[in-house]
Amino acid sequence: MTALRLLAFAAAAVVLAACAAPPPPPAAPDPRRAPASQDERMAWWRDARFGLFLHWGLYAIPAGKWRDHDGYGEWIRDSARIPREVYAEYQPNWNPTAFDADAWARMAKAAGMRYVVITSKHHDGFCLWDSEQTDWDVGRTPHGRDVLAELAAACRKHGLAFGTYHSIMDWHHPDYLPRRPWETERPTQGADFARYERYLHAQVAELVQRHQPAIMWFDGEWESTWNHERGVRLFAHCRELAPAMLVNNRVDVHRGGMAGFSTATDAVGDFATPEQEIPATGLPGVDWESCMTMNAHWGWNAADRDWKSTKDLLRNLIDIASKGGNYLLNVGPRADGTFPPEAVERLAQIGAWMASNGEAIHGTTASPFDALPWGRCTTKRAGDRTTLYLHVFDWPKDGVLRVPGLGSAPRRALLVGDPGQRLRATASDDGVAIAVPAAAIDAIATVVALEVDGAPLVFRAPTITAESASFVRALDVEVRGDDPRVEVRCTTDGRDPEVGDPLVRGPVRITASCTVRAATFWQGRRRGPVAARAFTKATPLPPVKAVAKREGLVVERHAVDWRSIPDDRGGLPVTARDVVATVGPLRDPGERVAFVYRGFLLAPRDDVYRFALASDDGSKLWLDGQVVVDHDGLHGPTEKRGEVALAAGLHAIEVVWFNASGGATLDLQWAAPGAPFAPFDAACLRH
């Protein structure tokens, strides 16, 4: 072959390779450029699916040990009750001579991660950059180097998006309130939280202007001094500084507990943040990210040997992606600037799997199946075809991988880890069956790619929804299939639906207790499981005969130190008594307190009434001595709901709420059938 022909052959090979290569992942946009839409803002993050979380700061120096206890982590200053001036002695010892930002970024990239989020400032207030706002930072240490600047540059060099975790809480700053409960000797005179808020805004501006993070990941928002209005201001500040920068939901107080999702319509933030857990069904319709540790601590703890296996970590990643979420996996670097060997090993092992199977994670969307008996599924749409990535945890012993409920005809199937090996896939009334090799090619998860035309047709059980499970007069029940290509039929007489039963074309009205059953039909046959939900015609609780001519409720404040609401609440010391027009919201109620509201609720007619009780910490609602909403226990600001049938007239109401420490939220609303939730007005409460 002549040199000219060799050159032409090589050029053709390059062109063919370029055509066959997958498109590059969406890059994080310049955070200073305003995106055209929220979808454009989120595009790169949704494609990424996998990121590295880094908790690093002065707490790495004691490595979890203080005096005779070695179980502390990044909260060591608070957990071990270390005085501010004693903890400050760690600053001159900050000298991570082995810190190599490029090595950190390379490990994240090799693991298949697409972004990195590092603690710019944790709750101890110490900053990993040389801040103009404080001397409590790396600029006043023997090391002196700007950790964030070096890591941001390394991330961009290796094609990773860079983000910063920034704590709203700050145990070091003199203006931050409240103090730790044990800091009884640290004065609060002269402290000004509004001045602290200005400090926080100034530091966020520094971070954005110097390091241009693609993500601002806030935390520490649950204490009583932070509120929704402050969260909205900080979120708006971030949007003004960097319109394309993502901001998590912890900028606001409406996190919704550790599950990381709130239904509050005024909540701000671009994505929800479940912590140390994977929501059972994901968070449909919401962008979300589960942040989780490799062992038991976020910050470096030398005694922590509770390392999760690579199998568990990888299956977490697959499970999260199959539910439409992102996985933010944490490493707590050591004081010298190196990753623990166990973390290095697991990142490398995850990277080996991702090198072969990353296409089944990056750029995918949630599974169309409710559940699969052998593993998980992720999906990817390209043009008029969809690839179903079948992550097989339990390899079939009979050599047949069955995909139940799939109505789409298979175009082709192959092993992602061995794409040259095509598999035979056949359709039947029960789904699709794929002939697979006798042995899995990966013990953790072998991925089979199944390609179908258009959107996959999956025969799932219809959804049956209503405002309530009970009613007094009549109730409209919504019965829906999730695919317009299928028919849905239902019954109310206890039978499973058949072909001759009526098609569902709108709400199903019921006037007697019954079970609504619904099923999907396709080409004249019932497919998939039958859904069923019972509804009860209720007898309303009778009204009480009470002389209650005054509007509002009587509320008593008690000094308590509860972790839950006791059954016996008699003899509590009353520190204040008042009459209020409604239940919540609260204004600076204090800590270690309980409020007890008593009186009567006027129901305007016989009906089923729904109640939504939001609180931080615990709360309970009784009507006529019956518990309607039990939201007891220590928790962040979350909401629970209940319902009860009430006859027209007065009903005894009691609400108990307590706060141990931190944030203080209380809000009670109610709704009649067909009406939205709303606060009580004075006319419906009596005492």
C-alpha positions as CSV (number, residue, x, y, z in Angstrom):
1,M,0.0,0.0,0.0
2,T,1.4,3.4,-1.0
3,A,2.0,6.2,1.6
4,L,-0.8,8.2,-0.1
5,R,-3.3,5.3,0.2
6,L,-2.2,4.7,3.9
7,L,-2.8,8.3,4.6
8,A,-6.3,8.2,3.0
9,F,-7.1,5.0,4.8
10,A,-6.1,6.5,8.2
11,A,-8.1,9.7,7.5
12,A,-11.2,7.6,6.7
13,A,-10.7,5.6,9.9
14,V,-10.6,8.7,11.9
15,V,-13.8,10.0,10.3
16,L,-15.6,6.7,10.9
17,A,-14.4,6.6,14.5
18,A,-15.6,10.2,15.1
19,C,-19.0,9.3,13.6
20,A,-19.3,6.2,15.9
21,A,-18.2,7.9,19.1
22,P,-20.9,9.1,21.4
23,P,-21.5,12.8,21.6
24,P,-19.6,14.6,24.4
25,P,-21.5,15.3,27.6
26,P,-23.1,18.7,28.0
27,A,-20.7,21.0,29.7
28,A,-21.6,23.1,32.7
29,P,-22.4,26.5,31.2
30,D,-20.6,29.7,32.2
31,P,-22.4,30.4,35.4
32,R,-22.5,34.1,34.6
33,R,-24.5,33.6,31.4
34,A,-28.3,33.6,31.9
35,P,-29.8,30.3,30.5
36,A,-32.9,30.4,28.4
37,S,-34.8,28.1,30.7
38,Q,-34.6,25.9,33.8
39,D,-34.2,22.9,31.6
40,E,-31.1,24.5,30.0
41,R,-29.7,25.4,33.4
42,M,-30.1,21.8,34.6
43,A,-29.1,20.0,31.4
44,W,-25.5,19.2,32.3
45,W,-26.3,18.2,35.8
46,R,-29.1,15.8,34.7
47,D,-26.7,14.2,32.2
48,A,-23.9,13.8,34.8
49,R,-25.7,11.6,37.3
50,F,-22.5,11.1,39.4
51,G,-20.4,13.5,41.5
52,L,-17.8,13.6,44.2
53,F,-18.5,15.3,47.5
54,L,-15.5,16.4,49.6
55,H,-15.7,17.3,53.3
56,W,-12.3,18.8,54.2
57,G,-11.3,21.3,56.9
58,L,-9.6,21.7,60.3
59,Y,-11.6,18.7,61.6
60,A,-9.4,16.5,59.5
61,I,-6.5,17.3,61.9
62,P,-7.9,15.5,65.1
63,A,-9.2,12.8,62.7
64,G,-12.3,12.2,64.8
65,K,-10.5,11.9,68.2
66,W,-11.0,14.2,71.2
67,R,-9.7,13.1,74.6
68,D,-10.8,9.5,75.1
69,H,-13.5,9.4,72.3
70,D,-12.6,8.7,68.7
71,G,-16.1,8.7,67.0
72,Y,-16.3,12.4,66.0
73,G,-16.3,13.8,62.5
74,E,-16.8,17.2,60.9
75,W,-19.0,18.2,63.9
76,I,-16.3,17.6,66.4
77,R,-16.2,21.1,67.7
78,D,-19.9,20.9,68.7
79,S,-20.0,17.2,69.5
80,A,-17.0,17.3,71.7
81,R,-17.9,20.7,73.1
82,I,-14.5,22.3,72.2
83,P,-14.3,26.0,73.1
84,R,-13.9,28.4,70.2
85,E,-10.4,29.5,71.3
86,V,-9.2,25.9,71.8
87,Y,-10.5,24.8,68.4
88,A,-8.7,27.9,66.9
89,E,-5.4,26.2,67.8
90,Y,-5.9,23.9,64.9
91,Q,-5.5,26.7,62.4
92,P,-1.6,27.0,62.7
93,N,-1.4,23.2,62.3
94,W,-3.1,23.3,58.8
95,N,-0.3,22.2,56.5
96,P,-1.5,19.6,54.0
97,T,1.8,19.2,52.2
98,A,0.5,16.2,50.1
99,F,-2.5,18.0,48.8
100,D,-2.6,17.6,45.0
101,A,-5.7,19.0,43.4
102,D,-4.8,17.4,40.0
103,A,-4.7,14.0,41.6
104,W,-8.1,14.5,43.2
105,A,-9.6,15.6,39.9
106,R,-8.0,12.6,38.1
107,M,-9.5,10.1,40.5
108,A,-13.0,11.7,40.2
109,K,-12.7,11.6,36.4
110,A,-11.5,8.0,36.3
111,A,-14.3,7.0,38.6
112,G,-16.9,8.2,36.0
113,M,-17.8,11.3,38.0
114,R,-18.8,14.5,36.2
115,Y,-18.6,17.1,39.0
116,V,-17.0,17.8,42.3
117,V,-18.4,19.7,45.3
118,I,-16.1,20.7,48.1
119,T,-16.7,22.4,51.5
120,S,-15.7,26.0,51.0
121,K,-16.8,26.5,54.6
122,H,-18.3,23.9,57.0
123,H,-20.2,24.7,60.2
124,D,-17.0,25.5,62.1
125,G,-16.7,28.6,59.8
126,F,-13.1,27.8,58.6
127,C,-12.7,28.7,54.9
128,L,-10.7,26.8,52.3
129,W,-9.9,30.0,50.4
130,D,-8.2,33.2,51.4
131,S,-11.3,35.3,52.2
132,E,-11.3,39.1,52.4
133,Q,-14.0,38.8,55.0
134,T,-12.2,36.9,57.7
135,D,-8.8,35.7,58.9
136,W,-10.3,32.3,59.8
137,D,-9.2,30.7,56.6
138,V,-6.3,28.9,54.8
139,G,-4.6,32.2,54.0
140,R,-3.5,32.5,57.6
141,T,-2.0,29.0,57.9
142,P,1.5,27.6,57.2
143,H,0.2,26.0,54.0
144,G,-1.3,29.3,52.8
145,R,-2.6,27.9,49.5
146,D,-6.0,28.5,48.1
147,V,-7.5,25.0,48.0
148,L,-10.6,26.1,46.1
149,A,-8.6,27.9,43.3
150,E,-6.4,24.9,42.8
151,L,-9.2,22.4,42.7
152,A,-11.4,24.5,40.5
153,A,-8.5,24.8,38.0
154,A,-7.9,21.0,38.2
155,C,-11.6,20.2,37.6
156,R,-11.8,22.4,34.6
157,K,-8.6,20.9,33.2
158,H,-10.1,17.4,33.4
159,G,-13.6,18.3,32.2
160,L,-15.3,18.3,35.6
161,A,-17.8,20.8,36.8
162,F,-16.7,22.5,40.1
163,G,-19.0,23.3,43.0
164,T,-18.8,24.6,46.5
165,Y,-20.6,23.5,49.7
166,H,-21.1,26.5,51.9
167,S,-22.6,26.4,55.4
168,I,-25.2,28.9,56.5
169,M,-24.4,28.0,60.1
170,D,-21.2,29.3,61.5
171,W,-20.0,28.4,65.0
172,H,-17.0,30.8,64.8
173,H,-18.4,34.1,63.6
174,P,-19.2,36.5,66.5
175,D,-22.5,37.6,64.9
176,Y,-23.9,34.1,64.2
177,L,-26.8,33.1,66.5
178,P,-27.8,31.0,68.2
179,R,-24.7,29.9,70.1
180,R,-24.2,26.2,70.8
181,P,-26.4,25.3,73.8
182,W,-23.3,24.3,75.8
183,E,-21.5,27.6,75.0
184,T,-22.9,29.2,78.2
185,E,-19.8,31.3,78.8
186,R,-19.7,32.7,75.3
187,P,-21.5,36.0,75.4
188,T,-24.2,37.0,72.8
189,Q,-24.2,40.7,73.7
190,G,-23.5,42.8,70.6
191,A,-24.2,39.9,68.2
192,D,-26.1,41.0,65.2
193,F,-27.5,38.3,62.9
194,A,-28.4,40.8,60.2
195,R,-24.7,41.7,60.1
196,Y,-23.8,38.0,59.8
197,E,-26.2,37.7,56.9
198,R,-24.3,40.5,55.1
199,Y,-21.0,38.6,55.8
200,L,-22.5,35.4,54.4
201,H,-23.6,37.3,51.2
202,A,-20.2,38.9,50.9
203,Q,-18.5,35.5,51.1
204,V,-20.8,33.9,48.5
205,A,-20.0,36.8,46.2
206,E,-16.3,36.2,46.7
207,L,-16.7,32.5,45.9
208,V,-18.7,33.2,42.7
209,Q,-16.5,35.9,41.5
210,R,-13.2,34.2,42.2
211,H,-14.0,30.5,41.5
212,Q,-17.1,30.6,39.3
213,P,-18.7,27.4,40.8
214,A,-21.3,25.6,38.7
215,I,-23.1,24.6,42.0
216,M,-23.6,26.4,45.2
217,W,-24.5,23.7,47.8
218,F,-25.8,25.2,51.0
219,D,-26.3,23.5,54.3
220,G,-27.0,24.4,58.0
221,E,-30.2,26.2,57.4
222,W,-32.3,24.6,60.2
223,E,-31.6,26.8,63.1
224,S,-34.2,29.3,64.2
225,T,-32.4,32.4,63.0
226,W,-32.6,31.3,59.4
227,N,-36.0,31.6,57.8
228,H,-37.7,31.5,54.4
229,E,-37.3,35.2,53.8
230,R,-33.5,35.0,54.3
231,G,-33.4,32.0,52.1
232,V,-35.2,33.8,49.3
233,R,-32.7,36.7,49.6
234,L,-29.7,34.4,49.4
235,F,-31.1,32.5,46.5
236,A,-31.8,35.8,44.6
237,H,-28.2,36.9,45.5
238,C,-26.9,33.7,43.8
239,R,-29.1,34.2,40.7
240,E,-27.9,37.8,40.3
241,L,-24.2,36.8,40.7
242,A,-24.4,33.8,38.4
243,P,-27.6,33.1,36.6
244,A,-26.6,29.7,35.4
245,M,-25.2,28.5,38.7
246,L,-27.3,25.7,40.4
247,V,-28.4,26.3,44.0
248,N,-29.6,23.4,46.1
249,N,-32.9,23.5,48.2
250,R,-31.1,23.9,51.5
251,V,-30.7,27.6,50.8
252,D,-34.3,27.8,52.1
253,V,-35.9,26.3,55.2
254,H,-38.3,24.2,53.2
255,R,-36.0,21.2,52.8
256,G,-38.7,18.7,53.9
257,G,-36.5,16.7,56.3
258,M,-33.6,14.4,55.4
259,A,-35.7,13.0,52.5
260,G,-34.9,16.4,50.9
261,F,-38.2,17.4,49.3
262,S,-40.8,19.9,50.3
263,T,-44.2,20.5,48.7
264,A,-44.2,24.2,49.8
265,T,-45.1,26.2,46.7
266,D,-42.9,29.1,47.8
267,A,-39.7,27.1,48.4
268,V,-36.7,28.0,46.3
269,G,-33.8,25.9,45.1
270,D,-32.9,24.0,41.9
271,F,-32.7,20.4,43.3
272,A,-33.6,18.4,46.4
273,T,-31.0,16.8,48.6
274,P,-31.9,13.5,50.3
275,E,-29.1,12.7,52.7
276,Q,-27.8,9.2,53.5
277,E,-30.9,7.6,51.8
278,I,-32.4,6.8,48.5
279,P,-36.1,7.6,48.2
280,A,-38.0,4.4,47.6
281,T,-39.6,5.6,44.4
282,G,-37.4,8.6,43.7
283,L,-38.9,12.1,43.7
284,P,-40.9,12.1,40.4
285,G,-41.1,15.5,38.8
286,V,-38.3,16.9,40.9
287,D,-34.5,17.2,40.3
288,W,-32.8,15.4,43.2
289,E,-29.5,14.2,44.4
290,S,-28.7,11.7,47.2
291,C,-25.5,12.6,49.1
292,M,-24.0,9.6,50.9
293,T,-20.8,8.7,52.7
294,M,-18.4,5.8,51.9
295,N,-18.2,5.0,55.5
296,A,-20.0,6.4,58.6
297,H,-18.5,9.9,58.6
298,W,-18.4,12.9,56.2
299,G,-15.1,14.3,57.5
300,W,-12.0,12.1,58.0
301,N,-12.2,9.8,61.0
302,A,-9.2,7.5,61.4
303,A,-11.1,5.0,63.6
304,D,-14.0,4.6,61.2
305,R,-13.6,1.2,59.5
306,D,-17.2,0.9,58.5
307,W,-16.5,1.2,54.7
308,K,-19.2,0.3,52.3
309,S,-18.3,-2.3,49.7
310,T,-17.8,-1.3,46.1
311,K,-20.8,-3.5,45.3
312,D,-23.0,-1.5,47.6
313,L,-21.7,1.8,46.3
314,L,-22.1,0.9,42.7
315,R,-25.6,-0.5,43.2
316,N,-26.5,2.7,45.0
317,L,-25.4,4.6,41.9
318,I,-27.5,2.3,39.7
319,D,-30.5,2.5,42.0
320,I,-30.4,6.3,42.1
321,A,-30.0,6.7,38.4
322,S,-32.9,4.2,37.8
323,K,-35.1,6.6,39.9
324,G,-34.0,9.7,38.0
325,G,-31.6,11.1,40.6
326,N,-27.9,12.0,41.0
327,Y,-25.4,10.3,43.4
328,L,-23.1,12.6,45.3
329,L,-20.6,10.2,46.9
330,N,-18.4,11.6,49.7
331,V,-14.7,11.3,50.5
332,G,-13.3,12.9,53.7
333,P,-9.6,13.6,52.8
334,R,-6.9,13.2,55.5
335,A,-5.1,16.1,57.2
336,D,-2.1,15.7,54.9
337,G,-4.3,16.2,51.8
338,T,-4.5,12.6,50.6
339,F,-7.6,10.4,50.2
340,P,-7.8,7.4,52.5
341,P,-6.6,4.2,50.8
342,E,-10.0,2.6,51.1
343,A,-11.6,5.5,49.2
344,V,-8.9,5.4,46.5
345,E,-9.5,1.7,46.1
346,R,-13.3,2.0,45.8
347,L,-13.1,4.9,43.4
348,A,-10.8,2.9,41.1
349,Q,-13.1,-0.1,41.2
350,I,-16.1,2.0,40.5
351,G,-14.2,3.5,37.6
352,A,-13.4,0.1,36.2
353,W,-17.1,-0.7,36.0
354,M,-18.0,2.8,34.6
355,A,-15.3,2.5,31.9
356,S,-17.4,-0.4,30.4
357,N,-20.9,0.6,31.5
358,G,-20.9,4.4,32.0
359,E,-23.3,4.9,29.0
360,A,-25.9,3.1,31.1
361,I,-25.6,5.9,33.8
362,H,-24.6,9.2,32.1
363,G,-27.4,10.9,30.3
364,T,-30.0,8.4,31.3
365,T,-33.5,8.9,32.7
366,A,-35.6,7.0,35.2
367,S,-36.9,3.5,34.7
368,P,-40.4,3.1,33.1
369,F,-41.0,0.0,35.3
370,D,-42.3,0.0,38.8
371,A,-40.0,-2.8,39.8
372,L,-38.0,-5.6,38.2
373,P,-37.3,-8.9,39.9
374,W,-33.6,-9.1,39.0
375,G,-32.3,-5.5,39.2
376,R,-32.8,-2.0,37.8
377,C,-33.4,-0.2,34.5
378,T,-32.2,3.2,33.1
379,T,-33.3,4.6,29.8
380,K,-31.9,6.8,27.1
381,R,-33.8,8.3,24.2
382,A,-32.0,9.1,20.9
383,G,-34.2,10.2,17.9
384,D,-37.0,7.7,17.4
385,R,-35.5,4.9,19.5
386,T,-35.1,4.2,23.2
387,T,-32.4,2.1,24.8
388,L,-33.4,0.3,28.0
389,Y,-30.3,-0.4,30.0
390,L,-31.1,-3.5,32.1
391,H,-28.8,-3.6,35.2
392,V,-28.9,-7.3,36.2
393,F,-28.0,-7.9,39.8
394,D,-29.3,-11.5,39.9
395,W,-28.3,-13.3,36.8
396,P,-30.9,-15.8,35.5
397,K,-30.0,-19.4,36.1
398,D,-32.0,-20.6,33.1
399,G,-30.3,-18.3,30.6
400,V,-33.4,-16.2,29.9
401,L,-33.7,-12.6,31.2
402,R,-37.4,-11.8,31.4
403,V,-38.6,-8.2,31.2
404,P,-42.2,-8.4,32.5
405,G,-44.8,-5.9,31.3
406,L,-42.8,-4.6,28.3
407,G,-45.1,-4.3,25.3
408,S,-42.6,-2.8,22.8
409,A,-41.2,-5.1,20.2
410,P,-37.4,-5.5,20.7
411,R,-35.2,-4.2,17.9
412,R,-31.9,-5.6,19.2
413,A,-30.2,-6.5,22.4
414,L,-26.5,-6.7,23.4
415,L,-24.2,-6.8,26.4
416,V,-22.9,-3.4,27.2
417,G,-19.6,-4.8,28.6
418,D,-19.2,-7.0,25.4
419,P,-21.1,-5.2,22.6
420,G,-19.9,-7.6,20.0
421,Q,-22.0,-10.3,21.5
422,R,-25.6,-9.8,20.1
423,L,-28.4,-11.4,22.1
424,R,-31.7,-12.8,20.9
425,A,-34.8,-11.0,22.2
426,T,-38.4,-12.1,21.6
427,A,-41.8,-10.6,22.6
428,S,-44.7,-12.4,24.2
429,D,-47.9,-11.4,26.0
430,D,-46.0,-11.4,29.3
431,G,-43.2,-9.1,28.1
432,V,-39.8,-9.6,26.4
433,A,-37.5,-12.5,26.9
434,I,-33.7,-12.2,26.2
435,A,-31.5,-15.2,25.8
436,V,-28.3,-14.4,27.7
437,P,-25.0,-16.3,28.3
438,A,-24.8,-18.8,31.1
439,A,-22.7,-16.5,33.3
440,A,-22.7,-12.8,34.1
441,I,-19.7,-10.8,32.9
442,D,-19.8,-8.7,36.0
443,A,-20.7,-10.0,39.5
444,I,-21.9,-6.6,40.7
445,A,-24.1,-5.6,37.7
446,T,-24.1,-6.9,34.1
447,V,-25.8,-4.5,31.8
448,V,-28.0,-5.6,28.9
449,A,-28.9,-2.9,26.4
450,L,-32.4,-3.5,24.8
451,E,-33.4,-1.1,22.0
452,V,-37.0,-0.4,21.1
453,D,-38.8,2.0,18.7
454,G,-40.1,5.2,20.2
455,A,-41.1,5.5,23.9
456,P,-41.2,2.1,25.6
457,L,-44.7,0.7,26.1
458,V,-44.8,-0.7,29.6
459,F,-48.0,-2.2,31.0
460,R,-48.2,-0.8,34.5
461,A,-51.0,-0.8,37.0
462,P,-53.2,2.3,36.6
463,T,-53.2,5.0,39.4
464,I,-56.2,5.5,41.6
465,T,-56.3,8.8,43.4
466,A,-58.8,10.8,45.4
467,E,-58.6,13.6,47.9
468,S,-59.5,11.2,50.7
469,A,-60.0,7.5,51.4
470,S,-63.4,8.3,53.0
471,F,-66.4,10.5,52.2
472,V,-69.8,11.5,53.6
473,R,-71.9,12.2,50.5
474,A,-70.0,11.2,47.3
475,L,-66.5,11.1,46.1
476,D,-64.9,11.5,42.6
477,V,-62.0,9.1,42.1
478,E,-59.4,9.6,39.4
479,V,-58.3,6.5,37.5
480,R,-55.5,7.0,35.1
481,G,-53.1,5.0,32.9
482,D,-49.7,6.4,32.4
483,D,-49.6,5.8,28.6
484,P,-52.2,7.2,26.1
485,R,-51.7,4.2,23.9
486,V,-53.5,1.9,26.3
487,E,-57.1,1.5,27.5
488,V,-58.1,1.5,31.2
489,R,-61.2,-0.2,32.6
490,C,-62.4,-0.3,36.1
491,T,-65.0,-1.9,38.4
492,T,-66.5,-1.1,41.8
493,D,-68.2,-4.4,42.6
494,G,-65.1,-6.3,43.8
495,R,-64.3,-8.0,40.5
496,D,-61.1,-7.6,38.5
497,P,-61.8,-5.7,35.3
498,E,-62.5,-7.6,32.1
499,V,-62.8,-6.6,28.4
500,G,-66.5,-5.9,28.7
501,D,-66.3,-3.5,31.6
502,P,-66.6,0.3,31.0
503,L,-63.6,2.3,29.7
504,V,-62.5,5.0,32.1
505,R,-63.1,8.4,30.4
506,G,-63.2,10.7,33.4
507,P,-63.7,10.7,37.2
508,V,-65.5,7.7,38.7
509,R,-68.1,8.9,41.2
510,I,-68.9,6.6,44.1
511,T,-71.6,7.0,46.7
512,A,-71.2,3.9,48.8
513,S,-68.3,2.1,50.4
514,C,-66.4,0.0,47.8
515,T,-63.1,-1.0,46.3
516,V,-62.2,0.5,43.0
517,R,-60.2,-1.9,40.8
518,A,-58.5,-0.8,37.5
519,A,-56.4,-2.5,34.9
520,T,-54.6,-1.7,31.6
521,F,-55.9,-3.3,28.3
522,W,-54.0,-3.6,25.1
523,Q,-55.2,-5.1,21.8
524,G,-58.3,-6.6,23.5
525,R,-56.5,-8.2,26.5
526,R,-55.8,-7.2,30.0
527,R,-52.1,-6.6,30.6
528,G,-50.1,-5.9,33.7
529,P,-51.2,-5.9,37.3
530,V,-54.6,-4.8,38.7
531,A,-54.7,-1.7,40.9
532,A,-57.1,-1.6,43.8
533,R,-58.1,1.0,46.4
534,A,-60.8,0.9,49.1
535,F,-63.0,3.8,49.9
536,T,-65.3,4.1,52.9
537,K,-68.5,6.1,53.4
538,A,-67.9,7.5,56.9
539,T,-70.2,8.4,59.7
540,P,-69.2,11.9,60.9
541,L,-68.2,12.4,64.5
542,P,-71.2,14.1,66.3
543,P,-70.7,17.7,67.4
544,V,-70.2,18.5,71.1
545,K,-72.5,20.8,73.1
546,A,-70.2,23.6,74.2
547,V,-70.6,27.1,75.3
548,A,-67.9,28.8,73.3
549,K,-68.8,32.3,72.3
550,R,-65.3,33.8,71.8
551,E,-63.3,33.5,68.7
552,G,-59.8,31.9,68.7
553,L,-58.0,29.3,70.7
554,V,-56.4,29.4,74.1
555,V,-52.7,28.7,74.0
556,E,-50.4,27.9,76.9
557,R,-46.6,28.0,76.8
558,H,-44.7,25.5,78.9
559,A,-41.0,25.2,79.7
560,V,-40.1,21.5,78.8
561,D,-37.2,19.5,77.5
562,W,-39.1,16.9,75.4
563,R,-37.9,14.5,72.7
564,S,-41.5,13.4,72.1
565,I,-44.9,14.4,73.4
566,P,-45.8,12.5,76.6
567,D,-49.2,10.9,77.1
568,D,-49.5,12.6,80.5
569,R,-49.2,16.4,80.1
570,G,-50.9,17.4,83.4
571,G,-49.2,19.7,85.8
572,L,-46.9,21.4,83.3
573,P,-45.5,24.7,84.4
574,V,-47.3,27.4,82.5
575,T,-45.0,30.3,81.6
576,A,-47.5,32.2,79.4
577,R,-51.2,32.1,78.4
578,D,-52.8,33.9,75.5
579,V,-55.7,33.7,72.9
580,V,-54.7,33.4,69.3
581,A,-56.7,33.5,66.0
582,T,-55.0,30.5,64.4
583,V,-52.4,27.8,64.9
584,G,-48.9,29.1,63.8
585,P,-46.8,30.5,62.4
586,L,-44.5,31.2,65.3
587,R,-42.3,34.2,65.9
588,D,-39.2,33.5,68.0
589,P,-40.8,31.0,70.4
590,G,-37.5,29.9,71.9
591,E,-36.0,26.5,72.7
592,R,-37.0,23.7,75.1
593,V,-40.6,24.9,75.0
594,A,-44.1,23.4,74.3
595,F,-47.3,25.2,73.1
596,V,-50.7,23.7,73.8
597,Y,-53.7,25.0,71.9
598,R,-57.2,24.2,73.1
599,G,-60.7,25.1,72.1
600,F,-63.4,24.2,69.5
601,L,-63.5,23.9,65.7
602,L,-66.7,24.8,63.9
603,A,-67.4,22.4,61.0
604,P,-69.8,24.2,58.6
605,R,-71.4,21.0,57.3
606,D,-71.2,17.2,57.5
607,D,-68.1,16.2,55.5
608,V,-64.7,14.7,55.5
609,Y,-62.1,17.4,56.4
610,R,-58.4,17.1,55.7
611,F,-55.6,18.6,57.9
612,A,-52.0,19.4,57.1
613,L,-49.7,19.9,60.1
614,A,-46.2,21.2,59.5
615,S,-43.7,21.4,62.3
616,D,-40.1,21.5,63.6
617,D,-39.9,19.6,66.0
618,G,-42.9,17.4,67.1
619,S,-46.6,18.0,67.0
620,K,-50.0,16.3,67.3
621,L,-53.6,17.2,66.4
622,W,-56.6,15.8,68.3
623,L,-60.3,16.3,67.4
624,D,-62.9,15.1,69.9
625,G,-60.1,13.2,71.6
626,Q,-59.1,11.3,68.4
627,V,-55.6,11.7,67.0
628,V,-55.9,13.0,63.5
629,V,-52.3,13.9,62.7
630,D,-49.4,12.4,64.6
631,H,-46.2,14.4,63.7
632,D,-44.4,13.6,66.9
633,G,-40.6,13.3,67.5
634,L,-37.5,15.3,66.7
635,H,-37.2,16.3,63.1
636,G,-36.7,19.2,60.7
637,P,-39.5,21.2,59.1
638,T,-41.8,18.6,57.5
639,E,-45.5,18.1,57.0
640,K,-47.9,15.3,57.8
641,R,-51.6,15.0,56.9
642,G,-54.7,13.3,58.3
643,E,-58.5,13.4,57.8
644,V,-61.6,12.9,59.8
645,A,-65.4,13.0,59.1
646,L,-67.1,15.7,61.2
647,A,-70.8,16.5,61.6
648,A,-71.8,20.2,61.4
649,G,-71.1,22.0,64.6
650,L,-68.4,22.4,67.3
651,H,-65.7,19.8,67.9
652,A,-63.0,19.9,70.6
653,I,-59.6,20.6,69.2
654,E,-56.2,20.3,70.8
655,V,-52.8,20.9,69.2
656,V,-49.5,20.2,71.0
657,W,-46.2,21.4,69.6
658,F,-42.7,21.3,71.1
659,N,-39.3,22.6,70.1
660,A,-36.1,21.1,71.5
661,S,-33.6,23.3,69.8
662,G,-32.8,24.8,66.4
663,G,-35.6,25.8,63.9
664,A,-39.1,26.4,65.1
665,T,-41.9,25.8,62.6
666,L,-45.6,25.3,63.2
667,D,-48.5,25.6,60.7
668,L,-51.9,23.9,60.7
669,Q,-54.2,24.2,57.7
670,W,-57.4,22.4,56.8
671,A,-59.5,21.7,53.6
672,A,-63.0,20.6,52.8
673,P,-63.6,18.3,49.8
674,G,-62.8,20.1,46.6
675,A,-61.2,23.0,48.4
676,P,-57.5,23.9,48.8
677,F,-55.7,23.8,52.1
678,A,-56.0,27.1,54.0
679,P,-55.2,28.4,57.5
680,F,-58.1,28.6,60.0
681,D,-59.9,31.9,60.2
682,A,-61.0,33.3,63.5
683,A,-64.7,32.6,62.7
684,C,-64.2,28.8,62.8
685,L,-62.3,28.6,66.1
686,R,-63.9,29.1,69.5
687,H,-63.0,29.0,73.1
